[in-house]
């Protein structure tokens, strides 16, 4: 039985040069089942890429001295794509593609509260984007929200580092959240 070029669906055909239809009900059943499977695969692909793409979010906190501090995300909020890396406290990319990521970091226990707080998104331990910030100081805390879009490869590891001004010996309380969303798989 012949198949279509693009999806490989089997289709019945006539027995040339006669007008008589050489197909039987089994061939029509095969076509119907193959069409149903192709439509379901298409629906699953749409669901995976448009309505429920791989995504994750995690939070963390620390009490740390220093003016440049790596943030650790020890509490997973959700992970629909298997990206959470509990050993590295960040996200491990599972599939090449474009991703949007972001989050926020809150600093407290530091005086003065205006410390020019900034966030470096890290790719495999190195900054890959511009430093995000500065933070906004209010009520004894300073917070910076950030986001960016990048192309990452399977196996890439993402987390963040913060930087601020002030005495590096002062212990600072950090609360952080980071999220990631695949916006386009590598095609």
N, C-alpha and C positions, 0 to 999 in steps of 0.2 A: 504494500500500500504506500502511496506517495505521502509526503509530509509538506507542510507549509515551510517557506524559507525562514521567516523570522522567529517563529515559536516552535517549529517542529511538530505541529499538530497533524495527526493522520487524517486523511480525508478520502472518502470513497470516490470512485471514478467510473465512468462508463467504459464498456468494452468496445473500443473502436474497431472497425468503422461502423458497427451497428449502433442503432439508437437505443437498443435494449440496455437497461441499467444492470451492470454486473455486480454492483454493490449489494451487500446483504445487511441485515439488521445489526450484526456484530460489528461491522465497520462503522455504522452510525453511532452505536454505543461507545466505541473507542473514541470517536470524534467528540462526543458529548462529555465523556470522562476527562479527556485531555484538555478540553476547553474549560471545564470546571476547575481543574487543577491549575491551569494557567491564570485564571481569574483570581483564584484564592492566593496564589503566589504574589500576584500584583497587589492585591489587597493587603497582604502581610507586609510587603515592601513599603507601601504607602504608610501603614500604621507605624512601622519601625522608623521611617525617615521623617515623616511629617507630623504625626500626632503624638508619638512617644519616642523621640530620639534618645540615644544614650545621654544620661545626665547624672549628676551627683552633687551633693553638698555636704560639707563637714564644718564643725566648729572646734575651737580649741582655746586654750588660755595658758598663760605662764606668768610667773613672777621672775623677771630676769634683769640683770644689770647689763648696761652697754648701750651704745647709741646705734648699733647695727645688729639686729637680732633676727634669726630665722624663726618663722612662726611654725608651730606644730598644730596640726589638726587631728586631735585624738578622738573626737566623737562624731561618728557618721550620722548624718540626718537621713539621707537616702542615697541609693545608687542603682540606677536602672540599666547601667551598661557595664558593670564589673570593673569600673575604673578606680575604685578605692584601694589604696595601698596602705594598710595599717602599719606596716613596718617602717615605711618612709614618712608616714603622716602627710600624705598628699595624694595626687591623682596620677595614675599610670594609664597612658593612652593605649587603647586596645585596637584601634583602627585608624589608618591614615585618614586625615580629613581636616576640615575647618571647624574650629571650636570657638565659642564665646565663653569667657570666664570672667569672674569678678568676685567681689566680696567687700568686706570692710574690716578694719582693725580699730579697736578702741584702746587708748592708752590712758591710764589713770595712776595716781600716786606719785605724780611728778610736779614739781613746782619750779618755774611757772608752768601753767598748763599749755601755753602756746609754744610748742617745741618744734614746729615745722615738720610734723609727722608725715612720712611718705612711705609708699609701698613699692617694692620691686617684685613683679611677677618673675619667678625663676623657672627656667627650663633646664633640666638636668644639672641644677645647681648654679647656673649662671643667669644673669638678667637677660631677657630676650626682648623686652619692650621698654618704653620710656618709663622712668620713675613716676609713679602716680601720686598725686597730692597737690598741694599741701593739705594737711588736716584742718578741721574746724574745731576750735576750742570753745567749750561751754560747760559751765557748772563743775569745774574741777576735772574734766576729762577732755581728751582730744580724739577725734575720730576722722578717719579718711575712708571714703568709699571709692572703689575702683572697678574698672572693667576694661576688657580688651578682646580682640579677635585675632586668632593666629592659626596657621597651618601647622599641625603636629603629626609626627609619624608614630606608628605603633611602637611601644617601648619607651617613648618619651615620658619623663616624670616632671610634674608641675607642683610647685608650692610657692611660698612667698618669703620675702625678707622685708623687715621694716627698718627705717632709718629716721633718726630725729636728732635735734641738737640738745645740748645740755651736758650735765656731768655724767660721764660714762660709768661711774661707780654707784650711782643711784639705782636702787631696785625699782623697776617699773612693772605695773600690772597690765598685761595685755589680754584682751579678749578678741578673738578673730573668727571670721566666717569666710569660707571660700566655696564657690559653686562653679560648675562647668556644664556646658551644653553643646552637644555636637550639632552644628548647623548645616554641614554638608559633608557627606562621606566622599572619600576620594573616588572619583569615577573615571 
